Every structure is written in C-alpha cells, then in structure tokens.
Amino acid sequence: MNNLNGIHHISAITADATRNVRFYTGVMGLRLVKKTVNQDNPAVYHLFYADENGSPGADLTFFEYPGLARGRAGAGMIHRIGFRVGSEDALGFWARRLASAGLESTLDGDRLRFDDPEGLGFELVSAATADQPLAASHPEIPERFALQGFAGVRAFERRRGASNDFLTGTLGFVGTGSDAFESRGDSRGSFYVYDAAPELRGLSGSGTVHHVAWSSTMDDHHAWRDRVIQGGGDPTPIIDRFYFRSIYFREPSGVLF
C-alpha cells in the first residue's frame, strides 16, 4: 500500500455562489472547472475550483446553501486552508491584491493570513518544494505569483493524543514538530497542524470547511479502509463520486476526512 499523496481536495460551505465565484476566480485567480450538484442532495450546487487541469492537490470545492448563517470554526474543525506560493515576493503581491479587494491580511514570517468574504481562513505559504506547481492562468496575476496548489490545513484539536497517534500510526503521517505533521507520497505532500481550540463551540455554516480529502490510488482504497477500521475509525463504504472514489471518516478530534 502506497503512502497518501497529500491533500486531494478540500470542500467548504458558501451561502452565495455568485459572490463565491467572483472572489475565487476574480481575486484568487482559480479556475472554475465544474459546476454540478451535491450527489447526496441534488438541490445543492457544488462548485469546483482548481488549476488549469483540475488537478488533485489544487481542487477547492464549495457546497452552496443560499442564505445560510455564518459558521464558526471550533474544536474538531479545520480553521485555515494553506495554499503554496513560489516566493516571499508573492506574499507582497497578494497582500496588495487582497487589500485592493477590501480584505485585510497579516504577514507572519513566510505566511500571509486572511479570511475570505464569508470568514473562511486562509494562509499563503512561501515554501521551497519539488512539488509541481498547480496554477491557473489569470490576466492580472503573473505566473510567478499564482497559487500553486495546497500547502496544507490547520485544525483545532479536541483529542490531541489520540489524534496524533491516529495520524502517525494509522494514516502514515510523519511528525514534523509539536502537533505538526506531513502527509507525503511519491508526487506531492501537505502539512496538517493542530492548534489549541477556542472556548466557543464550533458551528457549521457558511465560511467553514466540510471536509479535507487525502489522495490515494484507487487500488489502495480497500486496504486504507481496513486500516482505518483497525485504527479505531468508522469509515463509510467506498463511494463512487464519478470523478473519483471516496471513503469518509472522522479522525479522533472530529475532523471529517
């Protein structure tokens, strides 16, 4: 069985598809590669953004629930999505571009942090890596400054010890620091970091992450499902999503994989 190849896709929630498309294509420079419906609820639109080729590792999707109240990330939820950029100069470009769109950002070393118009947290990470850049073309964004695919995600922990053991012992993540991990296969890798949870309870809603999917070869799906069960997880059956196949389960802190 092969290692997981980092993040495959991330799915989040929006209350306004029109504004969502305007921000992610117009400001962030991603390509809207597909507009379809949620297979589990065909009344819900499902938007797919990615690089030019819709590659795994750059695929950010949104379920639209019109008028849904703003959510709030709490324990057991992803609270920040990381995209990779090619240099620290790119961070300066994005700080200016976000400001021109009316969004505040904060520079913290090699990371630029900001929230989208619905409060979904992001950070752009300048990191040297051999991973292939997964970028989309945009007339206002020079290629050297474009988003290059996912760097990783940050989650609020709930059961730190059990989660750490599950990530390393069951999913094969490698510890890279205190509550910091990397999932890396032959082609790509992504970080996964736990932060201390806020006191307020999390609420699912617009501007929150629904799930983060990790990339596996389809031939390994049965083996991974068995491994999750052996590690104490409760996975769904293998589900055919037409574009890919998925297994869903929660890690011990409650984050949906």
N, C-alpha and C positions, 0 to 999 in steps of 0.2 A: 504494500500500500504506500502510495506517494504522500509526501507532505502536502498540506494545504498551501495553495499559491496566493496567500494574502487575501485581500478583500475582493470579492466578485462584484457585488453591488450593494448599495445602501438604499433602503426605502423609507421615506418620510411622509408627513401628512401636511396638506395645504388646505386652506379654506377658500382659495381664489385662484383657479387655474390660469386665468388671464394675466393676473399680476405675477404669478409664478413664472410663466413663460417669458414675460417681459424682463424679469430680473435675471433668470438663469441663462437665457440666450443673449439678451441685450447688454447686460452688465458683466456677467461672469464669462460669457463667451463660449458656453457649452452648446452642443448641437442637440436640438430636439429630434431624436432619431425615431421615436414612435409615440403615438397617442392611441391608447387602447382602453380597455376596461379591466377592472379587477375581476379575475376569474371567480373569486369567492363571492363577489357582489357586483354583478354586471351593471348596476346603476351608478357605480363609482368609476369616474375616469381615472386612468393610470397613465402618467406622463413619464417618458424615459429620456433622460439627457445623458450624453456621453461624448467621446471624441468623435472624429470623423467616421470611424468604422464601427461604433457601438461596441467597443472592446470591453471584456471583463477587466475590472480594475479601474474603470472610469465611469461606470454606469450609476448615476444618481436618479432615483425614481421617486415620484410623488403620487399618493392617492389623494383625490380631491373630494372633500366633504364641504359643500358650499355653506357658508355661514357658521361653520364650526368654531367654537370658542378657542381662544389661545391656550395652548397647553403649557406645561412647566416640567422640565426635566428634574427627576429626583432619584432616589436610591433605586438601583436596578434598571437604569435607563442610560442610553447614550446621550451625552450632553454636548459633544463637539465633534465635528467631522473635519478631518485634515486632508487638504489637497497639497500635492507637491508642486513646487515651482523650481526653476532652474538656478536661481541666484538670489543674493540679498538685494541686488538692484531690482529684481522683480517685485520684492516686497514693497519697495518705494513706489514703484509703478502702481501697484494695487492699492496702496494707501491713498494715493491721489485719485485713482479711478473711483474707489468707493466713496470718497469724500464728495466727488462731483455728482454722485448718485444720491447724496444725502445721508450716507451711512458713516458712522464713526468706527474707527478701528484703533487697535492698540498694538504697538510693536513690543515684543518680548523676546529679545535675542534673535534667534533665527526663525521666529514665528510672528505672523500678523494675525491677530484675532479680531473677529467681528461677528455680528449676527445678521441674518437675512431679514427682509421686511416683516416676517412673521415671528422673529425671535429665535430661529434655528441657529445654533452656534457653529462657527467655522474657525479654522485656523489654516493659514497658508504657511507651508514649511519649506524652507530652503535647505535641501539635503543632498549631499553627493551620493549618487547611487548609480549602479549599472542598469537599473530597470529601464526598459524602453519608455520614452515619453509618450503619453497617450493624450494628445492635444487635438482640439478642434480649431478650425480657422475662423477668424473674426476680423473684419476690416479695420477695427480700431485697436486691436491687440496684437502687437508684434509677436512673432512666433517664439522669440526667446523669453517672453514674459507670460506665455499662455499657461493655463493649468495643465499639469502633466499626469493626471490620474491621482488616485487616492494615496495619501501617505499613511493614514490610519484613523483611529477613532479614540475618543476618551469617554469613559463611562463613570457613573457614580456607583461606588461599591455598596453592597449590602452584607455579603458574607465573604469577607476578604480571603480568609484562609482557604475555605472550600473552593472559592472561585479560582484562586491561584493554583491549587492542586489540580483542578479540573482542566484548566488551560494547558498546563505543562504535562500532566500525566495522561490525559485523555486526548486532547487535540494536538499535542506535539508542539505547542508554542514554546519559545525559548525566552527565559527571563533575561532582560537587558538592564534592569535596575529595580529600585523599590516600586513594586506594583506596576512594573512596565514589562511588556512582552512583545515579541515579534513572531508573526506567522510568515514563514518564507519557504517557498518551494523552488523549483528549477527556474521559473521565469520571473516571478515577482514576489514582493513581500510587503507587509503592512504592520504598523505598530498597533498595540492595544494597551491602553493605560487606564488604571483605576485612580480616581480622585475621591477624596472624602466627600460623602454625601451631605447635602444641605439639610437643615432641620425640617424644612417644609416638604410635605409629601408630594411626590411627582403626580402630574396629571397628564394623561394622553390627550392630545388636541393638536390644533394647527401649530406648526413650528416645532414638532417633536419627531423623533426618529421612531419608525415602526420596527424595523429590524436591520441587522447587518448580516450579509451573506458572505461566507468564505468559500473560496474557489477550490473545487476538487474535480478530478476527472470523473466522468460518469461511470467508468468501470469500477471505481472505488466506492461508490455510494453505499452499496450493501455492507461493505467492510466498515465504513465510517459509522453507519447506523448501528451496527453491532457494537462497535467500540464505545459509542455514546451510551448505549444501554449498560454496558459493562462498567462504565464510569459513573453510573447512577443517574443518567439523564433519561428523559421520557420523550423520545423523538416521535414525530409523525411518521406515517408511511412515506415512501418516496413518491413525490407528487410531480406529475408532468405539467410544466408550465409552458409547453410548446417551444419556447425559445431556449429553455434549459430545464433541468430537473432539480427538485429541491427537497431537502429534509429540514424540518423546523424543530427546534428545541430551545429550552432556556438554560443558560449556564447558571450556576448556583446563586449568583447575585440577582438573577431575574432578567438579564438582558436577553432579548429574543435573537437567536441565531438562525 
